[in-house]
Amino acid sequence: MAGLTPDTPQPTNITVHARSRQLEVAFADGKTFLLPFELMRVYSPSAEVKGHGAGQEVLQTGKRLVDIVDLAPVGHYAIQPRFSDGHESGIFSWDYLYWLGTEQPRLWAEYEERLQAAGASRDEELPSLKPAQGCGSGGCGH
């Protein structure tokens, strides 16, 4: 999911809807997705969220009200949002945005299940999951 595949539809329009906390992405194949900022944040393709391999994913909690405060293009293949909680290391390629849009119902269900299993909430960060400790001099990339 990191790069572009030859058949990845290209976005024709990207709109940040700050009030509803959604990113609207229209693609050349005619599909348009409304991606909640929270969904983007908890499924960020960054190492901070995904880890460095299978089973190393870090459950993101307390992200219901996260905002996108900046959105930068990355070449001709991706965007890089900066979220209000300081996270800015995820690069969202066109194929990754398309995948988030098409898989949104399943991803929400999986996220809710993981939160429930951890006794966590979309509204409160778990103290053990808060960034800032143990990141080293280079930071955590958030």
N, C-alpha and C positions, 0 to 999 in steps of 0.2 A: 503493500500500500504506500510505500514511501515515494515512489516516483510516478511518472506518467506512463500509461500504456498507450499504444497507438490508437486504441479505440475509445480512450477517455473523452467524453464530451467536454468541450471547452465552456467555461462560464461566459455568458453574454452580459450579465449584470450581477453586481453584488451590492446589496444595500444593508446598512446597519440600521436596525429599528431599535433605538435606545429605549423608548418607552416600554415596548413589549419584550425587550431583551431577546431579540431574535436576529439572526443573520439570514437574509433572504438571498438565495443563490439561484439564478436562472441559468440553465445550461442550453447549449446549442441544439440538443435533441428535443427541446420543448418542455423538459421537466423543470419544475421550480420547487425548491425546498426551503422551508422555514426551519432553521436550526437554532434552537434555544441556546443562548450563551452557556447556560449550565451544562447542557449536553456536550458542547464543544470543550468546555473546561474539564469535565470529568473523563472525557475520552480524548484528551489532548494526545497527539502523537509524540510527545516529549518523553525523554528518558525518566524525568521526574515522576511521570504518571505510569508509563508502560514498563519501567524498569529496563534492565539490559538483557532480558530473556524471558521465556515462558515461565509463569509462576512468580514473577517478580513485580507484578503490577501493584501499584499503591492505590488503595481505595481513597478517593477524594470525597470529603464530607464538608457540609456547611457551605455549599456552592450555589444554593438556590437563587440568591440575589446578586451573583457575580455579574459584572458589566464588562463590555469591551470598551476600553478607553482609547485604543489606537489600533489601526489596522494598516499594516504595511505590505506592499507587494514583495514577493520573492521571485525574482526573474520573471519568466512567463509561465510559471508552473504552479505557483502557490501563493498563499497569504500567511502572514504571521501576526496574529492578534496579541495585543497586550491587555491582560485582564485586570480588573480593579483590585484583585488580591495580589498583584505583583507578578503573576505567572506570565512569562513572555517567550518561553523557549520552544513552544510547539509550532512547527511549520506544517500548515494544512495544505497539502497538494490538492489539485483538482480532483484526482481520483479518490482521495481520502474524504473530501467534502461530499462527493457524490455517494460514497459508501455510507457516510453518516446519514445522509438524507434517505437513502433507500432502506437502510437497516434501523432507522430511528425507533420504531415500535419495539423491536427485539432488544435493542440496546437499552432503552428505558427500563424494560422488564428485568433485564439482567442486572442493571444498576440497582434497582429497588430491591432485588433479591440479595445482592451483596451487602447493601446497607442493612437490611433486616438481619441477615446472618451475623453481622458484626455488631448489632445493637447500636447502629449509627444513624445519623439523621442528615437530611438534605439541608437542614437549617443550622446545625451546630457542628463546628469542627471538633474532632476528637483531639484531646491534648497530645496524644502520642503521634498524631499525624500532622501536627502543625509544623511547617518548615521552619528552619532557622537553627536547629541544633544538629551538629554532626555533619555540616555541609563542607567543612574545610575552607581553605582560603579562596578557592575558586568558586564558591557558592554552589547552590543546588541546581541552578539553571531555572529558577522560577521567576 
